[in-house]
Amino acid sequence: MSATMSTLSSGINSLAAVIYEDFLQYRIQGISDTTETRINKLLVLGIGILSTLLAFCAEPLGGTLTVCVSVIGAFLGPMMVNSLIAWQDYTVFGFSLFLSVGTGIYHAIRSHYLIKHGGKDVTTAKEEYMMGGRKLPRLPVALSLLTTFLSGILMLGVPAEMFQRGAHIWLNFVIGVVSSICTAVIFLPMFYKMKSTCLHEYFIYRYNSKLLRQTFSIIFLFFTIVYMAVVIYAPSVAMSSVLGIDKWALILIFGLTATGYTTIGGLKAVVWTDSLQAVLMYAGVIVVIMKGLAHERVGGLNRVLEIAWDTGRFDEIFRMNPTIAQYNSFWINVFGGTITWLASFGVNQLAIQRYNSLPSLEDGKSIIYYTLIPFTILCSIVTFVGFLVLAYFYNCNPLETKAVTDKDHLTILFALEVLSSTPGLFGLYIACIMSATLSTLSSGINSSAAAIYEDFLQYKIEKISDNAETRINKSLVLGIGIFSTLLAFCAGPLGGTLTVCISVMGAVSGPMVGIFVFAMFWPRAGIKSTFISFVLSNFIMCIIYVFNYLEDPYSELLLPTNTTTEGCGHSNFEVFKVPDYDAHFGKPGTTFFARISMYGYAGLGFVLMLFIGVPLIYLLKEKQLENIEHLTFKGRRLPMPGKYRCSSKLKHVTSSEKQLLNTKVIADAC
């Protein structure tokens, strides 16, 4: 009876307060304190009587527990939390969100102060917002580059791939070091000297072609916006299963947080927030590894490596078969992986915008070299988490017991069970995943806005003020952020995190690298040969991806675990059956196009671009463009000459570009 009376009295009192404060006080203002008290007493009395009368109607609802769990749970379900998660975990998660938003607000205020009051660091409002005034320090830019392309794909998808299909994915990621070096040697000297807000301006200088510029920009925007939608969706689904927060709510939290601080603070907010998020990423992964190795169910480092070796997961790195019609191989990883990462580090607006925000070319090169080792370490320790998950779940695979239905959820389930014994650590790991997600989102939103404005809008809205340009760019950032968030609600049917990002992104990244290599290494390449080869190679790669998506030839490729009744403590599981064919080479009966390795898409698209383009140079007999040596690989270290900086020589430049160009000419250039 005491328990019943306690619940009733608390509920009656709280409901009376809610009704008066949220509804009645707006209609009965200007009354005395005594009158307010009488009204509240009457509300308490009325609610108590109504609840008592309602009790006579409660019998049809069913038993006590049924009502409490079903009816009440329907309203409070999103607020229910996993019993393993402590309030400290939510605090860490919330604080990391607060840091991101706070950084954006700080840099918005600071930039406004610099522009308003002047000083040695002052630039135009647009330059400050989109390029950070081109005077950002090297360390935060280096950390920003380190985190931008290592999103939830790395944190969730890569360990899951290690768990199911072996260590081949490690090589695919660390080969990015080669791509970074190629960027510093080949691409950066060219792109930095243009001093452009948008990388795609290269096509104006090289070909004097708005068509090429805008075509490439459309592919880039597709690449980036789809990527961002998946990056929002995948961790939201994985985290919702353990946090007790609906995935749609998490999608909104991630999408709107990144959109908010990027809109407010511009590139400075993105770069400095990425720096904080890089620290959280390293901390979260290191904590998982340390606690995992110490867990008795993992069994220490020797057991982890022994299981990985005995089950053939290390062998996957050294598959030397040269055919492209297989899941993956050493050669596919080396060549395809290099092109994939070049599309991220070398010819991507997200990266080039950061390089150009630095004071000098040498600063840009130095941060590339400084991040080689940290990049390798981060990729290696995150992939190693996959082996920890394997050792932990080796005798009771959650995919076979149906504890989880998506391989991308394995890592977060492992982290929950291993870290929950120490309050706050699981929250740090959640903040780690969130940081990786927000970093990619904010960078993509900012760079997409720059591409849309520079490649499309500025041709239509010339002769506007600096403040008006800044407001337009902020509106674009806001719009793209909201659109990417809404698109994330549709990302489910695309498949797993890693599958989407490797296949869809790989299909378009090869031609994206190829078009720049074609322009830089074949000076005779003209507009027609470049445009035709770029469009055709993208079209062919999209067709190949559709074949793979529809036929799914590698769905049965799963390396073994050892799920047993003893390991699980029950027999309610179904062990995956080993197919009677070599699943590494795809299902029998599927087409050759479907079996082309998705890890080789970037390399294949790159080769197709050149294979189509080079013969077209000679077939079309285009007139060779003059005075472009400084825009080729041979002349990458040559300065932008005065006569080409003169805006009158370029047909497809806008008035703002003309103003920028004319400020850089020598006195007698024109």
Long-range contacts (C-beta under 8 A, 24 or more apart in sequence): 8-48, 8-51, 11-51, 12-44, 12-47, 12-48, 12-51, 13-44, 15-43, 15-47, 16-40, 16-43, 16-44, 16-47, 19-43, 19-47, 77-246, 78-244, 78-245, 78-246, 78-249, 79-244, 80-244, 81-243, 81-244, 82-242, 82-243, 82-244, 82-416, 84-242, 84-416, 84-417, 84-420, 84-426, 85-242, 85-243, 85-244, 85-416, 85-420, 85-426, 85-427, 86-420, 86-423, 86-424, 86-426, 86-427, 87-423, 88-423, 88-424, 88-427, 89-423, 89-424, 89-425, 89-426, 89-427, 89-430, 90-427, 91-424, 91-427, 92-424, 92-427, 92-428, 92-430, 92-431, 93-427, 93-430, 93-431, 93-434, 95-431, 96-280, 96-431, 96-434, 96-435, 97-253, 97-257, 97-434, 99-273, 99-276, 100-257, 100-258, 100-261, 100-273, 100-276, 100-277, 100-438, 101-257, 101-260, 101-261, 103-261, 103-265, 103-269, 103-272, 103-273, 103-276, 104-260, 104-261, 104-262, 104-263, 104-264, 104-265, 104-269, 104-273, 105-261, 105-264, 105-265, 106-265, 106-269, 107-264, 107-265, 107-266, 107-268, 107-269, 107-272, 108-264, 108-265, 108-266, 108-269, 110-268, 111-265, 111-266, 111-268, 124-466, 125-466, 125-467, 125-469, 125-470, 126-197, 126-466, 126-469, 126-470, 126-473, 127-197, 128-266, 128-268, 129-266, 129-267, 129-470, 129-473, 129-474, 130-197, 130-266, 130-267, 130-353, 130-446, 130-449, 130-450, 130-473, 131-197, 131-267, 131-353, 131-356, 131-357, 132-266, 132-267, 132-268, 132-271, 132-357, 133-268, 133-357, 134-356, 134-357, 134-358, 134-359, 135-357, 135-358, 135-359, 136-267, 136-268, 136-271, 136-354, 136-357, 136-358, 138-358, 138-363, 138-366, 138-367, 138-370, 139-275, 140-271, 140-272, 140-274, 140-275, 141-271, 141-354, 141-355, 141-357, 141-358, 141-367, 142-367, 142-370, 142-371, 143-274, 143-275, 143-278, 144-270, 144-271, 144-274, 144-275, 144-278, 144-354, 144-439, 144-443, 145-345, 145-351, 145-354, 145-367, 145-368, 145-371, 146-278, 146-371, 146-374, 146-375, 146-378, 147-274, 147-277, 147-278, 147-281, 147-435, 147-436, 147-439, 147-440, 148-274, 148-350, 148-351, 148-354, 148-439, 148-440, 148-443, 149-341, 149-344, 149-345, 149-350, 149-440, 150-281, 150-378, 150-379, 150-382, 150-436, 150-439, 150-440, 151-231, 151-436, 151-437, 151-439, 151-440, 152-231, 152-234, 152-235, 152-238, 152-433, 152-436, 152-437, 152-440, 152-497, 153-230, 153-231, 153-234, 153-497, 153-498, 153-501, 154-378, 154-379, 154-382, 154-436, 155-235, 155-281, 155-285, 155-382, 155-411, 155-432, 155-433, 155-436, 156-234, 156-235, 156-238, 156-408, 156-409, 156-411, 156-412, 156-433, 156-497, 157-234, 157-408, 157-496, 157-497, 157-498, 157-501, 158-379, 158-382, 158-383, 158-386, 158-498, 159-382, 159-383, 159-385, 159-386, 159-389, 159-410, 159-411, 160-386, 160-389, 160-407, 160-408, 160-410, 160-411, 160-496, 160-498, 161-386, 161-407, 161-498, 162-313, 162-383, 162-385, 162-386, 162-387, 162-389, 162-390, 163-386, 163-389, 163-390, 163-393, 163-407, 163-410, 164-407, 164-557, 164-558, 164-559, 165-313, 165-316, 165-327, 165-557, 165-558, 165-559, 166-312, 166-313, 166-314, 166-315, 166-316, 166-317, 166-559, 167-308, 167-313, 167-314, 167-316, 167-317, 167-383, 167-387, 168-316, 168-317, 168-319, 168-328, 168-329, 168-333, 168-599, 169-328, 169-383, 169-498, 170-317, 170-379, 170-380, 170-383, 171-317, 171-330, 171-333, 171-334, 171-337, 172-328, 172-333, 172-336, 172-337, 172-340, 172-599, 173-337, 173-379, 173-383, 174-375, 174-376, 174-379, 174-380, 175-333, 175-334, 175-337, 175-338, 175-341, 176-337, 176-341, 176-344, 176-345, 176-375, 176-379, 177-372, 177-375, 177-376, 178-338, 178-341, 179-337, 179-338, 179-339, 179-340, 179-341, 179-342, 179-344, 179-345, 179-346, 180-341, 180-345, 180-368, 180-371, 180-372, 180-375, 181-368, 181-372, 182-338, 182-342, 182-346, 183-342, 183-345, 183-346, 183-351, 183-368, 184-364, 184-365, 184-368, 184-369, 186-346, 186-520, 186-633, 186-636, 187-342, 187-346, 187-347, 187-516, 188-346, 188-355, 188-361, 188-364, 188-365, 188-368, 189-361, 189-636, 189-637, 190-520, 190-631, 190-633, 190-636, 191-352, 191-355, 191-356, 192-355, 192-356, 192-361, 192-364, 193-361, 193-639, 193-640, 194-640, 195-356, 195-660, 195-664, 196-356, 196-454, 197-353, 197-356, 197-450, 197-454, 198-349, 198-353, 198-450, 198-451, 198-453, 198-454, 198-455, 199-347, 199-348, 199-349, 199-352, 199-353, 200-349, 200-451, 200-454, 200-455, 201-454, 201-657, 202-516, 202-519, 202-631, 203-519, 204-650, 204-652, 204-653, 204-657, 205-628, 205-631, 205-640, 205-644, 205-650, 206-519, 206-625, 206-628, 206-631, 207-519, 207-526, 207-527, 207-530, 207-625, 208-625, 208-650, 208-651, 208-652, 209-527, 209-531, 209-652, 210-459, 210-652, 211-527, 211-531, 212-515, 212-527, 212-530, 212-531, 212-534, 213-455, 213-652, 214-455, 214-456, 215-531, 215-534, 215-535, 216-512, 216-515, 216-534, 217-451, 217-452, 217-455, 217-456, 219-508, 219-511, 219-512, 219-538, 220-348, 220-349, 220-451, 220-512, 221-448, 221-451, 221-452, 222-508, 223-505, 223-508, 223-509, 223-512, 224-349, 224-350, 224-444, 224-447, 224-448, 225-444, 225-448, 225-480, 225-483, 225-484, 225-487, 226-487, 226-500, 226-504, 226-505, 227-440, 227-444, 227-501, 227-504, 227-505, 228-440, 228-441, 228-444, 228-445, 228-484, 228-487, 228-488, 229-484, 229-487, 229-488, 229-490, 229-491, 230-488, 230-491, 230-494, 230-497, 230-500, 230-501, 231-437, 231-440, 231-441, 231-444, 232-437, 232-441, 232-484, 232-485, 232-488, 232-491, 233-488, 233-489, 233-491, 233-492, 234-408, 234-491, 234-496, 234-497, 235-433, 235-434, 235-436, 235-437, 236-488, 237-406, 237-408, 237-409, 237-492, 238-406, 238-408, 238-409, 238-411, 238-412, 238-433, 239-412, 239-430, 239-433, 241-404, 241-409, 241-412, 241-413, 242-412, 242-413, 242-416, 243-430, 248-489, 251-485, 251-488, 251-489, 252-485, 254-434, 254-437, 254-438, 254-441, 254-485, 255-441, 255-481, 255-482, 255-484, 255-485, 255-488, 256-481, 256-482, 256-485, 257-438, 258-437, 258-438, 258-441, 258-442, 258-445, 258-481, 259-441, 259-445, 259-477, 259-478, 259-481, 259-482, 259-484, 259-485, 260-481, 261-442, 262-441, 262-442, 262-445, 262-446, 262-477, 262-481, 263-474, 263-477, 263-478, 263-481, 266-446, 266-474, 266-477, 267-353, 267-354, 267-357, 267-446, 269-442, 270-442, 270-443, 270-446, 271-354, 271-357, 273-438, 273-439, 273-442, 274-439, 274-442, 274-443, 276-435, 277-435, 277-436, 277-438, 277-439, 278-435, 278-439, 280-428, 280-431, 280-432, 280-435, 281-378, 281-432, 281-435, 281-436, 282-378, 283-428, 283-432, 284-428, 284-429, 284-430, 284-431, 284-432, 284-433, 284-435, 285-378, 285-381, 285-382, 285-385, 285-432, 286-381, 287-419, 287-425, 287-428, 287-429, 288-385, 288-388, 288-414, 288-415, 288-418, 288-419, 288-429, 289-381, 289-384, 289-385, 289-388, 291-418, 291-419, 291-422, 291-425, 292-385, 292-388, 292-392, 292-414, 292-418, 293-388, 295-392, 295-418, 297-391, 297-392, 298-388, 298-391, 298-392, 298-418, 299-391, 303-391, 304-387, 304-388, 304-390, 304-391, 305-387, 307-387, 307-390, 307-391, 307-394, 308-387, 308-390, 308-391, 311-390, 311-559, 311-560, 311-561, 312-559, 313-387, 313-390, 313-559, 316-559, 319-584, 324-596, 324-597, 324-600, 324-604, 325-585, 325-586, 325-592, 325-595, 325-596, 325-597, 326-584, 326-585, 326-586, 326-595, 326-597, 327-554, 327-557, 327-583, 327-584, 327-585, 327-586, 327-597, 327-599, 328-597, 328-599, 328-600, 329-597, 332-597, 332-599, 332-600, 332-603, 333-599, 335-600, 335-603, 336-506, 336-597, 336-599, 336-600, 336-601, 336-602, 336-603, 336-604, 337-599, 337-602, 338-603, 339-509, 339-510, 339-513, 339-602, 339-603, 339-605, 339-606, 340-502, 340-505, 340-506, 340-509, 340-602, 342-513, 343-505, 343-509, 343-510, 343-512, 343-513, 343-602, 344-509, 346-513, 346-516, 347-512, 347-513, 347-516, 348-447, 348-512, 349-447, 349-448, 349-450, 349-451, 350-443, 350-444, 350-447, 353-446, 353-447, 353-450, 385-411, 385-414, 386-411, 388-414, 389-414, 390-561, 392-417, 392-418, 393-561, 394-561, 394-562, 394-567, 395-561, 395-562, 395-563, 395-564, 395-566, 395-567, 395-568, 396-563, 396-564, 396-567, 396-568, 396-569, 396-573, 397-561, 397-563, 397-573, 397-576, 399-576, 400-561, 400-563, 400-573, 400-574, 400-575, 400-576, 401-563, 401-568, 401-572, 401-573, 402-573, 406-496, 407-496, 408-496, 408-497, 408-498, 441-481, 441-484, 444-484, 445-477, 445-480, 445-481, 445-484, 446-477, 448-476, 448-480, 449-473, 449-476, 449-477, 449-480, 452-476, 452-480, 458-654, 458-656, 458-657, 459-654, 462-654, 462-655, 462-656, 463-655, 469-656, 495-549, 499-598, 502-598, 502-599, 502-601, 503-545, 503-548, 503-549, 503-598, 503-601, 504-545, 506-598, 506-599, 506-600, 506-601, 506-602, 506-605, 507-538, 507-541, 507-542, 507-544, 507-545, 507-601, 507-605, 508-538, 508-541, 508-542, 508-605, 509-601, 509-602, 509-605, 510-537, 510-541, 510-601, 510-602, 510-603, 510-604, 510-605, 510-606, 510-607, 510-608, 510-609, 511-537, 511-538, 511-541, 511-605, 511-606, 511-608, 511-609, 513-602, 513-606, 514-605, 514-606, 514-607, 514-608, 514-609, 514-610, 514-613, 515-609, 517-606, 517-609, 517-610, 518-609, 518-610, 518-613, 518-614, 519-631, 519-632, 520-631, 520-632, 520-633, 520-636, 521-632, 521-633, 522-613, 522-614, 522-617, 523-624, 523-625, 523-628, 523-629, 523-632, 523-634, 524-617, 524-622, 524-624, 525-613, 525-617, 526-617, 526-620, 526-622, 526-623, 526-624, 526-625, 527-622, 528-616, 528-620, 528-622, 529-613, 529-616, 529-617, 529-620, 529-622, 530-613, 532-612, 532-613, 532-616, 533-608, 533-609, 533-610, 533-612, 533-613, 533-616, 534-609, 534-613, 536-608, 536-612, 537-605, 537-608, 537-609, 537-612, 538-605, 540-605, 540-608, 541-601, 541-604, 541-605, 541-608, 543-593, 544-593, 544-596, 544-601, 544-604, 545-598, 545-601, 547-591, 547-593, 547-594, 548-593, 548-594, 548-595, 548-596, 548-598, 550-594, 551-587, 551-590, 551-591, 551-594, 552-594, 553-586, 553-587, 553-590, 553-594, 553-595, 554-583, 554-584, 554-586, 554-587, 555-587, 556-583, 556-587, 557-583, 557-584, 558-583, 640-664, 642-666, 642-668, 642-669, 642-670, 643-669, 643-670, 645-669, 646-670
